């Protein structure tokens, strides 16, 4: 079903494909935790190209590659590549495509993943393209919601923070619409969800509410998806200073929220979730990060026909 496909954005997936990925991830989680030595991708080579800093995405992908018995070649920053000499992204991809079976790429430019896919003969996985999309994060978010809440539909989810630049919320919004969940967007006016994304989600039948009242949103939400205000997306440092720390989730706030609320965050965290929330039972953000390993194992094997 997914063999040979690029993974570029969330809109490309059907519910049938999402269920396949989730079930495959669950199987790999069981196998890894049992201590099994897994060799599904033995003999394969995967390129891990990160033109932008990353901890969880890069390391979970590279761990997935190793867990599957494949080999990885890595580029951890643009300065270590011929891009620093003026080589185009298209030429870089055409070259690396001749060495590997899969390309994983993070790049600061929106639309860069599509450029990579257009210039590669092997599958390309978008590990984040600027303020565009981050489909594998949304897939692990979906997997986490299924594990934490047992079902994917019928929830009210609040997206909180930098919704303008947050590629994780841009990606997950589509899945939440597909799964018939109500969405509440909470942000400062300057960081609202882009109008084109909100319009697209509503065209899919999504029920959406936009507000700046975080307490009201949390009182009716089953899930809150917190994002940091991304300093690196601001051209003017003064604009960042105006909005940083505008919403901070602390234990007192969670105690007033809807009982049983689940807290998600794509990480890294700066100050938008206080550490006094970490021991709350519904604080799932580190479990969420760990789930990335199994989802990325599933994706790698499905697109190479090795699942």
C-alpha positions in Angstrom: 0.0 0.0 0.0 2.9 2.4 0.8 5.7 0.7 -1.0 7.8 3.2 -3.0 5.9 6.2 -1.8 7.3 9.5 -0.6 6.1 10.7 2.9 5.7 14.5 2.3 2.6 15.7 4.1 -0.4 14.5 6.1 -3.0 15.1 3.4 -1.6 12.2 1.4 -2.9 9.6 3.9 -6.2 7.7 3.9 -7.7 6.3 7.1 -6.8 2.8 5.8 -3.1 3.8 5.5 -3.1 5.4 9.0 -4.5 2.2 10.5 -1.8 0.2 8.7 1.0 2.5 10.0 -0.4 2.4 13.6 -0.8 -1.3 13.6 2.7 -1.9 12.1 4.2 0.5 14.7 2.4 -1.4 17.5 3.9 -4.6 16.2 7.4 -3.1 16.2 7.0 -1.7 19.7 6.1 -5.2 20.9 9.1 -6.7 19.1 11.6 -4.1 20.4 10.4 -4.4 24.0 10.6 -8.2 23.8 14.3 -7.9 23.0 14.0 -9.4 19.5 16.9 -8.7 17.1 15.1 -7.3 14.1 16.5 -7.6 10.5 13.7 -6.4 8.3 15.9 -3.9 6.5 19.2 -5.7 6.5 21.2 -4.7 3.4 19.5 -1.3 3.0 21.2 2.1 3.3 19.3 5.2 4.5 20.5 8.8 4.2 19.7 11.0 7.2 20.0 14.6 5.9 19.4 17.4 8.5 20.0 20.9 7.3 18.4 22.2 10.5 19.0 21.2 14.1 17.2 18.2 15.5 17.4 15.8 18.4 14.3 13.6 18.5 13.5 13.3 14.8 17.1 12.6 13.7 18.0 10.3 16.6 14.7 8.4 16.5 15.1 7.9 12.8 18.7 6.8 13.1 17.8 4.4 16.0 14.9 3.0 13.9 17.4 2.4 11.0 19.8 0.6 13.3 17.0 -1.4 15.0 15.9 -2.6 11.6 19.4 -3.9 10.7 20.0 -1.2 8.0 22.9 1.2 7.7 22.7 5.0 7.9 24.8 7.8 6.3 24.4 11.1 8.1 24.7 14.8 7.3 24.0 16.6 10.6 24.3 20.2 9.3 24.5 22.1 6.0 28.0 23.4 6.8 29.3 19.9 6.4 27.9 19.5 2.9 28.6 21.0 -0.5 25.5 23.2 0.0 28.0 25.5 1.8 29.9 25.7 -1.5 26.7 26.8 -3.4 25.4 23.4 -4.6 21.7 23.4 -5.2 19.4 21.2 -3.1 18.3 19.4 -6.3 21.9 18.5 -7.2 22.6 17.3 -3.6 19.6 15.0 -3.7 20.4 13.7 -7.2 23.9 12.7 -5.9 22.8 11.1 -2.6 20.0 9.3 -4.3 22.6 7.2 -6.1 24.0 5.9 -2.8 20.9 4.9 -0.8 17.5 3.2 -0.7 15.7 5.9 1.3 16.3 9.6 2.0 15.1 11.4 5.2 15.5 15.1 5.1 14.9 18.1 7.4 15.3 21.5 5.8 14.5 25.1 6.8 12.8 25.9 3.5 9.0 25.3 3.1 8.5 23.0 0.1 12.0 21.6 0.2 10.7 18.0 0.7 8.8 18.2 -2.6 12.0 19.4 -4.4 13.9 16.4 -2.9 11.1 14.0 -3.9 11.1 15.4 -7.5 14.8 14.8 -7.8 15.1 11.4 -6.2 14.2 7.9 -7.6 14.0 6.4 -4.1 11.5 7.3 -1.4 11.9 10.6 0.4 10.6 11.2 4.0 10.0 14.8 5.1 11.5 15.3 8.5 10.2 18.9 8.6 10.3 21.6 5.9 10.5 25.0 7.5 7.1 26.2 8.7 5.5 23.7 6.3 4.8 20.1 7.3 6.2 17.4 9.6 4.2 14.3 8.7 6.1 11.7 10.8 5.6 13.8 13.9 1.9 13.9 13.2 1.9 10.1 12.7 3.6 9.6 16.1 1.2 12.0 17.7 -1.7 10.0 16.3 -0.1 6.8 17.6 0.3 8.4 21.0 -3.4 9.5 21.0 -4.5 6.0 20.2 -2.3 4.6 23.1 -3.3 7.2 25.6 -7.0 7.5 24.7 -7.7 4.1 23.1 -9.6 5.6 20.2 -8.8 8.3 17.6 -12.2 9.9 17.2 -14.7 11.9 19.4 -12.1 14.0 21.2 -11.8 17.8 21.7 -8.2 18.8 21.2 -6.7 22.2 21.9 -3.7 23.4 19.9 -1.9 25.9 22.0 1.0 28.4 21.3 2.7 29.2 18.0 0.1 28.0 15.5 1.4 30.2 12.7 4.9 28.7 12.4 4.2 25.3 14.1 4.6 22.7 11.3 3.6 20.0 13.8 0.1 21.5 14.4 -0.3 22.2 10.6 0.3 18.5 10.1 -1.7 17.0 13.0 -4.7 19.2 12.2 -5.5 17.2 9.1 -5.5 13.9 11.0 -7.7 15.4 13.7 -10.2 16.5 11.0 -10.0 13.1 9.3 -10.8 11.4 12.6 -13.7 13.7 13.4 -12.3 15.5 16.4 -13.2 19.1 17.5 -10.3 21.5 17.5 -9.8 24.6 19.6 -7.0 26.9 18.4 -5.5 29.0 21.2 -2.8 31.6 20.3 -1.9 35.3 20.4 -3.4 37.1 17.4 0.0 37.4 15.8 0.5 33.6 15.9 -2.9 32.4 14.7 -3.3 29.3 12.6 -2.8 30.3 8.9 -6.2 31.1 7.3 -5.6 28.7 4.5 -5.1 25.8 6.9 -8.2 26.7 8.9 -10.2 27.0 5.7 -9.0 23.6 4.4 -9.8 21.9 7.7 -13.3 23.4 7.8 -13.8 22.2 4.2 -13.2 18.7 5.5 -16.0 19.2 8.0 -13.9 20.0 11.0 -15.5 21.8 13.9 -13.0 24.6 14.9 -13.1 27.3 17.5 -10.5 30.1 17.8 -9.8 31.9 21.1 -7.2 33.4 23.3 -8.8 32.0 26.5 -6.6 29.1 27.4 -8.4 28.3 30.7 -11.8 28.0 29.0 -10.3 25.8 26.2 -8.7 23.4 28.8 -11.9 23.1 30.7 -13.6 21.3 27.8 -10.6 19.5 26.2 -9.6 15.9 26.3 -6.2 16.7 24.8 -4.0 19.8 24.8 -1.2 19.9 22.2 1.3 22.5 23.5 3.9 24.2 21.1 6.7 26.5 21.9 7.0 29.9 20.4 9.8 29.3 17.8 12.5 31.9 18.1 14.1 30.7 14.9 11.0 31.6 12.8 11.2 35.3 13.8 13.1 37.8 11.7 12.8 40.5 14.3 13.9 39.4 17.9 11.7 42.1 19.4 8.6 40.4 17.9 9.7 37.1 19.6 10.1 38.9 22.9 6.5 40.2 22.8 5.0 36.7 22.6 7.4 34.3 24.3 5.9 32.9 27.5 2.4 34.2 26.7 0.9 30.8 27.6 2.5 28.7 30.3 0.9 25.4 31.4 1.5 24.7 35.1 0.1 22.2 37.6 -2.4 24.6 39.0 -3.8 25.2 35.5 -4.0 21.4 34.9 -5.9 21.0 38.2 -8.6 23.3 36.9 -8.7 21.6 33.4 -11.0 18.9 32.3 -10.4 15.7 34.4 -8.1 13.3 32.6 -6.8 15.7 30.1 -3.8 14.4 28.1 -0.9 16.8 27.5 1.1 16.5 24.3 4.1 18.5 23.1 6.4 17.8 20.1 9.4 19.0 22.2 11.8 20.6 22.7 10.2 22.4 25.7 11.4 25.8 26.7 9.2 27.3 29.4 5.7 26.7 28.0 5.1 23.6 30.3 6.3 24.0 33.9 8.3 21.0 35.2 5.7 20.7 38.0 3.5 19.1 35.3 5.9 16.3 34.5 4.6 13.9 37.2 1.0 14.4 36.2 -0.4 11.1 35.0 -1.6 12.6 31.7 1.7 14.3 30.9 2.4 12.2 27.8 5.1 14.2 26.0 8.1 12.0 26.8 6.1 8.9 26.0 5.1 10.7 22.8 8.8 11.2 21.9 9.6 7.6 22.6 6.7 6.5 20.3 8.5 8.1 17.4 10.9 5.2 17.2 8.2 2.6 16.5 6.3 4.8 14.0 9.4 5.5 12.1 10.3 1.9 12.0 6.9 1.2 10.6 7.3 3.9 7.9 10.7 2.8 6.8 9.7 -0.8 6.4 6.4 0.0 4.7 7.9 2.3 2.0 10.7 -0.2 1.3 8.4 -3.2 1.2 10.1 -4.7 4.2 7.4 -4.6 6.8 
